[in-house]
Amino acid sequence: MSNKYQLVEAGCTVCNAAVKEITKILDENKLEVITLTPGDARVESYEAKGLKSVPALVSPEGEVMHINFGADISALKLSTSNA
């Protein structure tokens, strides 16, 4: 388990705004920004932790706090019909 907060985002406008604001209030030594992209192998592991949308902040204890709605986690999965 990481000892840092993880700010999980996808690069959208809402996510970029969240990154900007959260980095103002959390020390960079206590924050790791995770950028998920469509088809990213980490999507399923974050979904298993309870992530439903991005941006979201995951505490070192594993608590998921959804900040604002930028994108549903399903938008980051590859569609089998597009593969």
Residue pairs with C-beta under 8 A, 6 or more apart in sequence:
1 60
1 61
1 62
2 32
2 60
3 60
4 29
4 30
4 31
4 32
4 60
5 26
5 30
5 31
5 32
5 57
5 58
5 59
5 60
6 31
6 32
6 33
6 34
6 57
6 58
7 18
7 19
7 22
7 23
7 31
7 32
7 33
7 34
7 55
7 56
7 57
7 58
8 34
8 36
8 46
8 51
8 54
8 55
8 56
8 57
8 58
9 15
9 16
9 18
9 19
9 33
9 34
9 35
9 36
9 54
9 55
9 70
10 35
10 36
10 37
10 54
10 55
10 70
10 71
10 75
10 76
11 35
11 37
12 54
12 70
12 71
13 70
14 55
14 68
14 69
14 70
14 71
15 54
15 55
15 70
15 71
17 68
18 55
18 67
18 68
18 70
19 33
19 55
22 31
22 57
22 67
23 31
23 33
34 42
34 46
36 42
36 43
36 46
36 54
36 76
37 76
38 75
38 76
38 77
38 78
39 76
39 77
39 78
40 76
43 73
43 76
43 77
44 77
46 58
46 73
47 73
49 58
49 62
49 64
50 64
51 58
51 64
51 66
51 73
52 64
52 66
52 72
52 73
53 66
53 69
53 70
53 71
53 72
53 73
54 70
54 71
54 73
54 76
55 66
55 67
55 68
55 70
56 64
56 65
56 66
56 67
57 64
57 65
57 67
58 64
58 65
59 65
